[in-house]
Amino acid sequence: MVRHTFVLSHDHVEKLKKWVSIKCKSHDLELPHITTFVVTCSLIWFCKVKSEEIKAGTVLFNNDESYILAFMADCRNRPEFSIPLEYFGNCLVCGNAEVKRSKLVGENGILEAAIAIGSEVRHLQRGTFEGAETLMSNFTEFATLGKHMTIIAGFPSLKVYETDFGWGKPEKSEVVHVDNSGSISLSDCRDKEGRIEVGLALEKSQMKKFSTILEEHLTEISVLD
């Protein structure tokens, strides 16, 4: 197992947003909720699942299986809640974007992922705690049914590199549990504003494939004006 941090530039993210928008229009689809978070997660999720093909070798995948991307949303600033500014804790809700494997690894996999994630973000905006009573049972069901789940840890807007507890700002921020949980970490970048750090841990062969797929798609979208 190897750990690696990939960095997406501001230009990468903006062109990825444009690419998703163009793809939606060309397929006559409703424009999804396009944000930095949505397009970044879409690209990385697609690359991770696509890279599993080399990991599995001769194992056949079931293209009808559902793949899930789980992420947390901060709801402390929701207008319908009155949480004191002094509150020093979490107030989170979980979103689950679900896509069939055949669509996720297909030609328009990034677009399918963006539509699913964007729809879930909009759903959380409309009803923050809707379905919260079944949250834990849903996770149990996913595990029982063997559904493939990837969890996003962190959020670029948390500004972890601005954190200072009195001994200076961090030189490097990493999420420890990505090594054994299959999670993907997202954070702002220490060096430049607008960049995003993406951290994950994969087997060496899969990491190489992941890196190749990611580079291919970043090159593809880089030609957009």
C-alpha contacts under 8 A as a table, 3 or more apart, distances in Angstrom:
res1	aa1	res2	aa2	distance
1	M	179	D	7.56
1	M	201	A	6.36
1	M	202	L	5.29
1	M	203	E	4.25
1	M	204	K	5.99
2	V	201	A	5.37
2	V	202	L	5.58
2	V	203	E	5.92
2	V	204	K	5.85
2	V	207	M	7.46
3	R	179	D	7.12
3	R	199	G	7.30
3	R	200	L	5.79
3	R	201	A	4.14
3	R	202	L	6.61
4	H	199	G	5.85
4	H	200	L	5.92
4	H	201	A	6.38
5	T	197	E	6.33
5	T	198	V	5.43
5	T	199	G	4.37
5	T	200	L	6.72
6	F	197	E	5.77
6	F	198	V	5.05
6	F	199	G	6.37
7	V	189	C	7.75
7	V	195	R	6.67
7	V	196	I	5.56
7	V	197	E	4.65
7	V	198	V	6.14
8	L	12	H	5.97
8	L	13	V	6.87
8	L	195	R	5.62
8	L	196	I	5.16
8	L	197	E	6.58
8	L	198	V	7.72
9	S	12	H	5.07
9	S	13	V	6.48
9	S	194	G	6.72
9	S	195	R	4.54
9	S	196	I	6.60
10	H	13	V	5.23
10	H	14	E	6.23
10	H	194	G	4.94
10	H	195	R	5.25
10	H	196	I	7.80
11	D	14	E	5.19
11	D	15	K	6.07
12	H	15	K	5.38
12	H	16	L	6.05
12	H	218	L	6.86
12	H	221	I	7.74
12	H	222	S	7.02
13	V	16	L	5.01
13	V	17	K	6.27
13	V	36	T	6.34
13	V	39	V	7.18
13	V	40	T	6.95
14	E	17	K	5.14
14	E	18	K	6.40
14	E	36	T	7.83
15	K	18	K	4.94
15	K	19	W	6.01
15	K	221	I	6.24
15	K	222	S	6.75
15	K	224	L	6.51
15	K	225	D	7.96
16	L	19	W	4.90
16	L	20	V	6.20
16	L	39	V	6.52
16	L	221	I	6.43
17	K	20	V	5.28
17	K	21	S	6.27
17	K	34	I	6.41
17	K	35	T	7.27
17	K	36	T	7.58
17	K	39	V	6.29
18	K	21	S	5.04
18	K	22	I	6.14
18	K	224	L	7.99
19	W	22	I	5.16
19	W	23	K	6.15
19	W	221	I	6.61
19	W	224	L	7.67
20	V	23	K	5.12
20	V	24	C	6.18
20	V	39	V	7.83
20	V	110	I	7.92
20	V	111	L	6.00
20	V	114	A	7.64
21	S	24	C	5.19
21	S	25	K	6.39
21	S	31	L	6.53
22	I	25	K	5.23
22	I	26	S	6.15
23	K	26	S	5.11
23	K	27	H	6.22
23	K	111	L	7.16
24	C	27	H	5.28
24	C	28	D	5.94
24	C	29	L	4.86
24	C	30	E	6.59
24	C	31	L	5.97
24	C	111	L	7.58
25	K	28	D	4.85
25	K	29	L	6.04
25	K	30	E	7.75
25	K	31	L	7.58
26	S	29	L	7.74
31	L	34	I	7.75
31	L	115	I	7.89
32	P	114	A	6.85
32	P	115	I	5.21
32	P	118	G	5.37
32	P	119	S	6.64
33	H	38	V	7.39
33	H	114	A	7.94
33	H	115	I	7.49
33	H	118	G	4.45
33	H	119	S	6.73
33	H	121	V	7.39
33	H	122	R	6.97
34	I	38	V	6.05
34	I	39	V	6.66
34	I	114	A	7.61
34	I	118	G	6.63
35	T	38	V	5.16
35	T	39	V	6.27
36	T	39	V	5.56
36	T	40	T	5.97
37	F	40	T	5.31
37	F	41	C	6.05
37	F	155	F	7.63
37	F	156	P	7.67
38	V	41	C	5.38
38	V	42	S	6.08
38	V	114	A	5.99
38	V	117	I	6.15
38	V	118	G	6.09
39	V	42	S	4.96
39	V	43	L	6.20
39	V	114	A	6.03
40	T	43	L	5.37
40	T	44	I	6.26
41	C	44	I	5.25
41	C	45	W	5.77
41	C	114	A	7.87
41	C	152	I	8.00
42	S	45	W	5.31
42	S	46	F	6.09
42	S	110	I	5.39
42	S	111	L	7.47
42	S	113	A	5.00
42	S	114	A	5.20
42	S	117	I	7.44
43	L	46	F	5.29
43	L	47	C	6.24
43	L	110	I	5.61
43	L	113	A	7.93
43	L	214	L	7.73
44	I	47	C	5.11
44	I	48	K	6.07
44	I	214	L	7.57
45	W	48	K	5.16
45	W	49	V	6.25
45	W	69	L	7.62
45	W	113	A	7.66
45	W	150	T	7.78
46	F	49	V	5.43
46	F	50	K	5.95
46	F	104	L	6.24
46	F	105	V	6.44
46	F	109	G	6.24
46	F	110	I	5.86
46	F	113	A	7.24
47	C	50	K	5.06
47	C	51	S	5.95
47	C	210	F	5.72
47	C	213	I	6.04
47	C	214	L	6.07
48	K	51	S	5.20
48	K	52	E	6.63
48	K	210	F	6.06
49	V	52	E	5.30
49	V	53	E	7.63
49	V	104	L	7.76
49	V	105	V	6.95
50	K	53	E	6.03
50	K	105	V	5.63
50	K	210	F	7.58
50	K	213	I	7.96
51	S	54	I	6.12
51	S	55	K	7.11
51	S	206	Q	5.73
51	S	207	M	7.63
51	S	209	K	5.44
51	S	210	F	5.07
51	S	213	I	7.48
52	E	55	K	4.89
52	E	56	A	6.20
52	E	206	Q	6.45
53	E	56	A	5.48
53	E	57	G	6.69
54	I	57	G	5.46
54	I	205	S	7.52
54	I	206	Q	6.49
54	I	209	K	7.37
55	K	203	E	7.96
55	K	205	S	6.92
55	K	206	Q	5.67
56	A	59	V	5.27
56	A	60	L	7.80
62	N	65	E	5.61
62	N	101	R	7.54
63	N	100	K	6.71
63	N	101	R	4.89
63	N	102	S	4.62
64	D	100	K	5.71
64	D	101	R	6.21
64	D	102	S	6.55
65	E	100	K	5.63
65	E	101	R	5.84
65	E	147	K	7.08
66	S	98	E	6.27
66	S	99	V	5.53
66	S	100	K	4.40
66	S	101	R	5.98
66	S	147	K	6.17
66	S	148	H	6.87
67	Y	98	E	5.66
67	Y	99	V	5.40
67	Y	100	K	5.97
67	Y	101	R	6.10
67	Y	147	K	6.24
67	Y	148	H	4.83
67	Y	149	M	5.96
68	I	96	N	6.28
68	I	97	A	5.53
68	I	98	E	4.53
68	I	99	V	6.59
68	I	147	K	7.28
68	I	148	H	6.03
68	I	149	M	4.60
68	I	150	T	6.23
69	L	96	N	5.65
69	L	97	A	5.12
69	L	98	E	6.54
69	L	117	I	7.84
69	L	149	M	5.80
69	L	150	T	4.92
69	L	151	I	5.82
69	L	152	I	7.27
70	A	94	C	6.77
70	A	95	G	5.61
70	A	96	N	4.53
70	A	97	A	6.46
70	A	149	M	7.03
70	A	150	T	6.19
70	A	151	I	4.72
70	A	152	I	6.16
71	F	94	C	5.69
71	F	95	G	5.33
71	F	96	N	6.66
71	F	151	I	5.93
71	F	152	I	5.01
71	F	153	A	7.06
72	M	92	L	6.16
72	M	93	V	5.63
72	M	94	C	4.53
72	M	95	G	6.15
72	M	152	I	7.51
72	M	153	A	7.76
73	A	92	L	5.48
73	A	93	V	5.34
73	A	94	C	6.20
73	A	95	G	7.24
74	D	77	N	7.70
74	D	90	N	7.65
74	D	91	C	6.03
74	D	92	L	4.80
74	D	93	V	6.73
75	C	78	R	5.40
75	C	91	C	5.84
75	C	92	L	5.82
75	C	93	V	7.06
75	C	128	T	7.29
76	R	81	F	7.30
76	R	83	I	6.42
76	R	90	N	7.90
76	R	91	C	5.66
76	R	92	L	7.70
77	N	81	F	7.38
77	N	83	I	7.74
78	R	81	F	5.70
79	P	82	S	7.35
83	I	87	Y	6.95
84	P	87	Y	5.46
93	V	128	T	7.06
93	V	129	F	6.80
93	V	132	A	7.59
94	C	135	L	7.69
95	G	120	E	6.21
95	G	121	V	7.14
95	G	124	L	7.09
96	N	117	I	7.77
96	N	120	E	6.71
97	A	113	A	7.93
97	A	116	A	5.32
97	A	117	I	5.11
97	A	119	S	7.93
97	A	120	E	5.95
98	E	116	A	6.37
98	E	117	I	7.96
99	V	103	K	6.77
99	V	104	L	6.26
99	V	112	E	7.34
99	V	113	A	6.91
99	V	116	A	6.85
100	K	103	K	5.54
100	K	104	L	6.29
101	R	104	L	4.93
101	R	105	V	6.13
102	S	105	V	5.77
102	S	106	G	5.97
103	K	106	G	5.03
103	K	107	E	7.95
103	K	108	N	7.16
103	K	109	G	5.65
103	K	112	E	6.57
104	L	108	N	7.44
104	L	109	G	4.16
104	L	110	I	6.97
104	L	112	E	6.28
104	L	113	A	6.46
105	V	108	N	7.71
105	V	109	G	5.12
106	G	109	G	4.93
108	N	111	L	5.30
108	N	112	E	6.20
109	G	112	E	5.03
109	G	113	A	6.11
110	I	113	A	5.08
110	I	114	A	6.12
111	L	114	A	5.01
111	L	115	I	6.19
112	E	115	I	5.22
112	E	116	A	6.29
113	A	116	A	5.17
113	A	117	I	6.05
114	A	117	I	5.22
114	A	118	G	5.71
115	I	118	G	5.18
115	I	119	S	5.94
116	A	119	S	5.22
116	A	120	E	6.31
117	I	120	E	5.15
117	I	121	V	6.24
118	G	121	V	5.08
118	G	122	R	6.28
119	S	122	R	5.15
119	S	123	H	6.13
120	E	123	H	4.87
120	E	124	L	6.23
121	V	124	L	5.18
121	V	125	Q	6.30
122	R	125	Q	4.97
122	R	126	R	6.30
123	H	126	R	5.24
123	H	127	G	6.23
123	H	128	T	7.64
124	L	127	G	5.20
124	L	128	T	4.62
124	L	129	F	7.45
124	L	130	E	7.73
125	Q	128	T	5.77
127	G	130	E	5.22
129	F	132	A	5.18
130	E	133	E	7.98
131	G	134	T	5.70
131	G	135	L	6.64
132	A	135	L	5.06
133	E	136	M	7.75
134	T	137	S	5.29
134	T	138	N	5.96
135	L	138	N	5.24
135	L	139	F	6.55
136	M	139	F	5.14
136	M	140	T	6.35
137	S	140	T	4.98
137	S	141	E	6.12
138	N	141	E	4.97
138	N	142	F	6.15
139	F	142	F	5.09
139	F	143	A	6.32
140	T	143	A	5.19
140	T	144	T	6.09
141	E	144	T	4.98
141	E	145	L	6.01
142	F	145	L	5.34
142	F	146	G	6.09
142	F	147	K	5.13
142	F	148	H	7.79
142	F	149	M	7.76
143	A	146	G	5.10
143	A	147	K	6.18
144	T	147	K	7.73
150	T	182	G	6.32
150	T	183	S	5.66
150	T	184	I	7.31
151	I	182	G	7.25
151	I	183	S	4.73
151	I	184	I	6.28
152	I	183	S	5.80
152	I	184	I	4.99
152	I	185	S	5.83
152	I	186	L	7.16
153	A	175	V	7.50
153	A	183	S	6.57
153	A	184	I	5.91
153	A	185	S	4.56
153	A	186	L	6.28
154	G	158	L	7.47
154	G	185	S	5.68
154	G	186	L	5.10
154	G	187	S	6.12
155	F	158	L	5.65
155	F	185	S	7.87
155	F	186	L	5.29
155	F	187	S	5.39
155	F	188	D	7.71
156	P	159	K	6.17
156	P	160	V	8.00
156	P	186	L	5.90
156	P	187	S	4.08
156	P	188	D	4.47
156	P	196	I	6.59
157	S	187	S	7.39
157	S	188	D	6.82
158	L	187	S	7.21
158	L	188	D	7.54
159	K	162	E	5.47
159	K	163	T	7.19
159	K	187	S	6.98
159	K	188	D	5.68
160	V	163	T	5.37
160	V	173	S	7.32
160	V	187	S	6.81
160	V	188	D	6.79
161	Y	169	K	6.13
161	Y	170	P	5.80
161	Y	171	E	7.72
161	Y	172	K	7.86
161	Y	173	S	7.35
161	Y	188	D	6.97
161	Y	189	C	7.10
161	Y	190	R	5.65
162	E	169	K	6.13
162	E	170	P	7.84
163	T	169	K	5.68
163	T	170	P	7.16
164	D	167	W	6.59
164	D	168	G	5.28
164	D	169	K	4.88
164	D	170	P	7.53
165	F	168	G	6.93
165	F	169	K	7.86
170	P	173	S	6.63
171	E	190	R	7.40
172	K	190	R	7.62
174	E	185	S	7.63
174	E	199	G	7.25
175	V	178	V	6.14
175	V	185	S	6.34
175	V	199	G	7.73
176	V	179	D	6.62
177	H	180	N	5.84
177	H	181	S	5.96
177	H	183	S	7.49
178	V	181	S	5.22
178	V	182	G	5.59
178	V	183	S	4.83
178	V	184	I	6.36
178	V	185	S	7.26
178	V	199	G	7.78
178	V	200	L	5.89
178	V	201	A	6.07
179	D	182	G	6.73
179	D	183	S	7.87
179	D	200	L	7.28
179	D	201	A	5.22
179	D	202	L	7.75
180	N	201	A	7.97
182	G	200	L	7.43
182	G	201	A	7.04
182	G	202	L	7.85
183	S	200	L	6.65
184	I	198	V	6.88
184	I	199	G	5.73
184	I	200	L	5.01
185	S	197	E	7.83
185	S	198	V	5.59
185	S	199	G	4.85
185	S	200	L	6.47
186	L	196	I	6.90
186	L	197	E	5.75
186	L	198	V	4.92
186	L	199	G	6.60
187	S	196	I	5.84
187	S	197	E	5.27
187	S	198	V	6.86
188	D	193	E	7.77
188	D	194	G	7.31
188	D	195	R	6.24
188	D	196	I	4.85
188	D	197	E	5.95
189	C	192	K	6.04
189	C	193	E	6.83
189	C	194	G	7.41
189	C	195	R	5.31
189	C	196	I	5.31
189	C	197	E	5.60
190	R	193	E	7.76
192	K	195	R	6.01
201	A	207	M	7.69
202	L	206	Q	6.10
202	L	207	M	5.41
203	E	206	Q	5.32
203	E	207	M	6.01
204	K	207	M	5.11
204	K	208	K	6.32
205	S	208	K	5.24
205	S	209	K	6.43
206	Q	209	K	5.03
206	Q	210	F	5.98
207	M	210	F	4.91
207	M	211	S	6.06
208	K	211	S	5.20
208	K	212	T	6.31
209	K	212	T	5.11
209	K	213	I	6.21
210	F	213	I	5.24
210	F	214	L	6.08
211	S	214	L	5.15
211	S	215	E	6.09
212	T	215	E	5.19
212	T	216	E	6.15
213	I	216	E	5.12
213	I	217	H	6.38
214	L	217	H	5.37
214	L	218	L	6.17
215	E	218	L	5.13
215	E	219	T	6.05
216	E	219	T	5.21
216	E	220	E	6.23
217	H	220	E	4.86
217	H	221	I	6.31
218	L	221	I	5.37
218	L	222	S	6.02
219	T	222	S	5.07
219	T	223	V	7.20
220	E	223	V	6.33
221	I	224	L	5.76
